[in-house]
Amino acid sequence: MEPLTEQELRTAFVNCTKGEAKRLSVPRDLAERPWDDLDFVGWRDPQAPGRAYLATRLDGRPVALVLRCTNAASWQLRRNMCSICMTAHTGGVSLMVAPKAGRAGQQGNSVGAYLCSDLACSLYVRGKKDAGPGARLHESLTLEETIQRTVGNLAAFLAKVTA
């Protein structure tokens, strides 16, 4: 993925107001992110634990989402699977809900998905980050095919939010 600047990120949000995008917390370490290994960049808001953000390039242009996250609960001690990268975690998957873009979002409509709590899906797929034993199921897919599936799952989630 091509690196994104703070300005590109702030203007890429499709499911919040320009004012909200201007005020949200952007990581200070954007330049140090492993961009070559990322299909999207995601981060949790340090000032608001129930918020997260996700940004990628879709058809060459940046697209970003504001997400609401579930708080840690006892049910999270079970093993769950991320719907984007298909990595299974014990306590490391959260339901993340994105308000829909445009009028539908203003009316309170949203789309949810189970995602890796740390939003490091790209690193799990590439084996750069380990989620523990049994986290990645043995598959006959090549790494490239697994990456394509992850990108496709992400695009499908983005399409639901922007529909």
Secondary structure, 3 states (H helix, E strand, C coil): CCCCCHHHHHHHECCCCHHHHHHCCCCCCHHHCCHHHCCCEEEECCCCCCEEEEEEEECCEEEEEEEEECCCCHHHHCEEECCCCCCEEECCEEEEEEECCCHHHHCCCEEEEEEECCCCHHHHHCCCCCCCCCCCCCCCCCHHHHHHHHHHHHHHHHHHHHC
